[in-house]
């Protein structure tokens, strides 16, 4: 027989009765409070976990620097030690791996040694965020690239290591031979929160060289001590733009609409290549003029410069008509779409091939709001990009000389 309940019918009725309105409101309030409490506690735990991971990374960076220093001092203890350095490192590796497991291979120990050698002038400490990169500390009078024919002079040491960068970041930075260039990437990786993959791509695409191309020595020093600072539209322009992530077909198969669609499909990657502070606004933005309608390929807004940027895509060579068209776009857009607080609109013609004659004898040579830049469809080798930058710089210098002789 089923077991009979010992509770009275009244008790059962009370249990099954719906909550009164005040009780239901109280229950809902409690649920909301618990949900809010959960979110706050979760945020605390996530911050703590991130802090633990960051702390571990920081300690490993310092530990590897110290290990590298010990190895360097050991191998500098005499000619015999230097001669048998490989054997010494392999013996040390075997002992460390026996006690501590993997992570101390001969290759790893050589990385630690190289790490110390690259950053021997650093104090073995983690610096505070906000920190130690300043023009006073980094007084380079030289540059980074062979095509600029400049030599690097060692400046005052930078204090400590970044709390935001891991050992993998520093291992990537070690591959950059030039000190000013390496400092630039270290600053940008910290300020912009670059992943290791992003840092690698920016190095391989020679971002520093592309930003440096039109700058003088003072501009180079600023890049090496402060990173990329946007103060005027020209500071945001890179030349060339590397669009390897779009996987574009051959020129004969490529149409401007295809280029635009590919950029939209890979918008996040394009924003990274476009540079800091940019947000997407629109594609095929319509501008009306009397009974005519014009369409701008892409519109972005730079939150740092407080201005719109219009981009016109060209799969061919830059022409005077392209420049005139962009000039009209910028004037119409300023008239119809900018509001109080916006700075003048910037126009960028992104083309497959620049025409220096057009650039020299058009508004491009005198207007600081309209620019033309080349795009490349694949990630060039460093040598190819250096040659391209050398050619561009030579043309700029020849154009300046021609203007002075007129």
N, C-alpha and C positions, 0 to 999 in steps of 0.2 A: 504493500500500500504506500502511496506517496506520503511524504512527511508533511504533516500539517503545520502551518505557520503559527507561531506563538503570538504574533502581533495581532492587535485588535483591528477590525475593519476601519476604525477611525484613523489609526496610525498609518495603515496602508493608504488610505485616501489622502492623508496629509502628505505622504511621500510622493504620491503621484500628482498632486495638485501643482499647477504651473506657478512659477514665481510671481509674486506681486510686482507691480511696476517699479517701485523703489528698489526691490531686491534685484530685479533684472538689470536696472541701471547700475547698481553697485557691482554686480557681476561683470558687466561690460567694462566698467571703470577699472576693475581689478585686472581684467584681461589686457586692457590697453597699458596699464601700468607695468604689468609683467613683460609685455612686448617691448616697451621702452627700456625697462631695466635690462632685459636680455641684450638689446642692441648696444647699450652703454658698456655692459660687461664684456661683450664680444669685442668691442672696439678697444677696451683696455687690454684684453688678452692678445689681440692681434698686434697692438703696438709693442707689447712686451715681447712677443715672439719675434717680431721684426728687429727689436732692439737686441735680443739675444743673438740672432743670426748675424746682425751687423757687428756686434761685439766680438763674436767668434772670428768673423772675417778680418776684423781689425787686428786681433791678436795674432792671427796666422800671418798677416802681412809683416808685422813686426818680428815675429819669430823667424820668418824666412830671411828677412834682412840681417838679423843677428847670425843666423847659420851661414849665410853668404859671407859675412865679414870674417867669421872664424875660418872658413875654408880659404879665403883670400890670404889671410894672415899666415895660415899654415903653409900654403904653397909659396909664399914669399919668404919663407924661413931660410932659404938657401937654394943654390943652383940644383943640388941633388933632388930636393923636394919638387922644384918646378919641373925637372926632367921626368920625374916619375909621378907627375900629377895625376894622370889618368888612373894609374894603379892605386894611388892613395884614395881617390874619390870612389873607386869601385869597392875598395876594402871598407871604407866608411859606410857606403851604401849597404853592403851586406850586413854589417853589424846593426845599423839602424833598422833595416827591414826585419831582422830577426827579432828585435825587441818591440818595434812599433808597427810592424806590418807595412803594407804598401803605402806609397806616397813618398818614398825616399830612394827611388831608383837613382842610378848614376845620372840619368838625364835630368831628373828633378833637382839634384844637387848642383848640377851645372847651371840650371836656371837660377837657383838661389845665389850662386856665385855671380852670375851676370847681373842679377837684380841689385846686389850690393854695389857692384862696380858702376852701374848706371846711376844709382842714387846714393853714392858714398858721401855726398855733401849734405844729405838730409839728416836731421835729428831723428832718432828712432822713437817717434811719438806720433800719436794721432792728434791732428790739429782740430780746433773748434771750427764749425761751419761758419762761414762769413769771412773767412779768413785770410790767409797769409800771402796771397798773390797780390803784389802791388808793384807799381813802376819803380818804387824805391828799392825793392828787393831784387828786381830782375832788370838790371841795367845793361841789356844787350845793345851793342852798337852795330849788330850785324843781323843777317837774315838766315834763310833756311835753304834756299834752292840754288843749284848750280847755275840755273839760267839767270839768276840775279847777280851772279858773280860776287857774292858776299861771303865773308868768313865769320864763323861763330866765335864770339868772345864770351868767356864764362862770367856770369854775373854773380851777385851775392847769392848764397844758398837759400833755397825755399825751405821753410820750416815744416817738418813733419809730413805725414801722409793724410790723404782725405778719408774721413770716416764713411763716405758714401761709396767708395770704390773697393772692389774685392781684389784678391790676389790675381784672378783671371783678368781683371782690367789692367793691372800693372804689368802682367806678363805680356799683354797685347801692346801696351805703351812702350815696353822695352824695345820693340821692333823698330821704333822710330828713332833714327840715328841723330837727327838734329834736336838740340836741346830746346830752342824756342818753339819748334813745331810740336815737340812732345809735351811741353808745358801747355800749349794751346789746347791740345786734345784732352789733357788731364783736367783743365779748367772747365771745358765744355761738357765733358762726361759727367763731372760733378754737378754743374749748374743745371744741366738739362736732364739729368737722370738717365743717361744712355745705358742700355744694356751692353753686354760685351759684343754681341752681334752688330749692334748699331755703331759702336766705337770702331770695330774692324772695318765696316763699310765706309765710314767717314775717312778713315786713314787710307784705305785702298783707293778711294776716289779723289784723294789729295784735296780735301776740303780746304785745308790751310792755304795751299797754293792757289786755289781758285779764288779764295777771298783776298789773297795777298796781291794778285796780279796787278791791280790798279792802284795799289797803295805804295807810299814812299817808306823810308826807313822808320819814320815816326809811327806810321800806320802799322808796320810790322811789329814794332815794339809794343804797341797797344794790344795787338792780337795775342802776343806771347805773354803779356802780363795780366790782361783783363778778359781775354776771350773775345767773342764777337759781341760788340756793343752796337745796337741799332740807334743811331742818332739822326740819320737822314736816309732817304730812299736808296741812295747808292750803296749804303752799308749792307743792304739786304740782297744785293745782286750777286749771283754766282755766274761764272762763265768759264767753261760750259756747264750746262746742267746735265747730269748723268741719269738717263732714264732706262737703265738696263732692266729694271724690275718690270717694265711694261711688256717685254718680249715682243717688240714690234717687228713686222715683216719687212722685206726688202722695200726700198723706196718706190719701185715701180708698182708695188702692190698696196702701198700705203696711201690713204686719203686723210685729209685733215679731220674728217668726222671720226675716222678710226682712231686717230691719235687722241682726240677728245674723249671718246668712249673708253679707251684704255686708261686714261688718267682718272676718269670717274670710277672705274672698276678698282683701281689701285690708289684710291684717294689718300689713304693713310700714309702709304709710302711716298706719294708725291708731295704731301705736306712736309714730310721729313726732309725731302730733297729741296723743297722750296725754301725752307729755313724757319727760324724761330718766330713765333708770334702770329703765324698765318692761320686763318680760319676760312673754310669754304663758304661762299655766299650763294652763287648761282652759276648755271651754265646757260648759254644762249640767251643772255640778258638783253631784253629789247629796249632800244633807245629810239624815241620818236623825234623826227625832225620834219615839221610841216606835214606833208602827206607821205613821207617816207619813214620806213622802219629799218633800223640797223640792229645787228645782233652781235654782241660780244661773246666770244667763245667761253671764257671762264672769268668769274669775278671772285676775288678773295678780299678779306679784310685783315690788316695787320694790327693787332691789339696793342703793340708796343709803339709803332709809329702813328697810330690813330688815323689810318688812311686806307682807302680801297686800292686794290691793285687789279687792273684789267689785263688779261693775258690773251693775246691773239696768236693762234697756232699757225705756223707756215711750214709745209713739208719741203719747200724749195728754198731758193736763194732770196735774201732780203732785197726788197725793191723800194724805190722812192714812194710808190703808191701805198705800200704797207705802212711806211712811216706817216704819210699824210693821213691815212685812214685811222691809225692809232691816235694821232693828234686830235682828230675830230671826235673819236670815242671819248677821250679824256675830257675834252671841253663840254660835251653833251652830258656826260655822267656827272661832272661837277655841278652843272646847272640843274640837273633833274633829280639827283639822288643823294647828294651829300647834305648833311645837316650841321647844325651848330656844334662845334667841338671836333669835327672831322678836318684833318689836314688835306691839302690838295691831292687829288687822285693820281696814282702812278700807273703808267702804261708799260707793259713788257711784251715785246714781240719775240716769241720763242720760235726760232727758225732752224732749219737743217744746215744752212750755210750763211754766214754773215758776208756782207759786202762792205769792205772798208771804205770804198769811195762813197757809197750811200751814207754810211755812218759819219763820214767826215764832212760831206756837203749836204747836210740836212739838219733838221731841228735836233737830231740826236747829239750833235756836237755842242749844242748850247743849252738844251733843255734838260734840267736836272730831274724832270718828272717822267721822261720817256726814255726807255732803254731797249736795246736789242741784245739778245744773247743766243748763243748756239746751244742746241741740244745734241747729245750723242746717244745712240740706241743701245750701246753696250758699254760695259765697264772696261775702259782702256787699261793697258798695262801702264805702270808708272812711267816707263820710258816714252810711250806714245803720248801720254798726257803732258809730260815735261816738254816734249817737242812742240806740242800744240800751244802750250803756254809761252814757250820761247818765241814762236812765230807771232802770236798775238801781241806779245810785249814789243817785239821788233816793229810791228806795224803801228802800234800806238806811238812809239818813239819817233818813227819816220813821219807820222802825221803831225806830231808836235813840232818837229824840226821844220817841216814844210810851212806850218802856220807862222813860225817865227821869221822865216825868210820872205814871207809875202809882204 
